[in-house]
């Protein structure tokens, strides 16, 4: 993970923590620490998935494709709900 990605993850976790503190009760009855670790794990998983798909992509005529079905990299990201 690059430094800018780490900063992005830290910022997202910080914002999630603020959302947690604004709640009247902890989501699912977990502590703030458990909540933030779970949130960071989800963010890290998506970042890893996006990077793995990018590594699998190949170029043709200036467009990145994934797999053999003609799906572009952007289409694959949208299908998986990755920004």
Buried (B, 14 or more C-beta within 10 A) or exposed (E): EEEEBEEBBEEBBEEBBEEBEEEEEEEEEEEEEEBBEBBBEEBBEBBEBBEEBEEEBEEEEEEBBBEEEEBEBEEBBEEEEEE
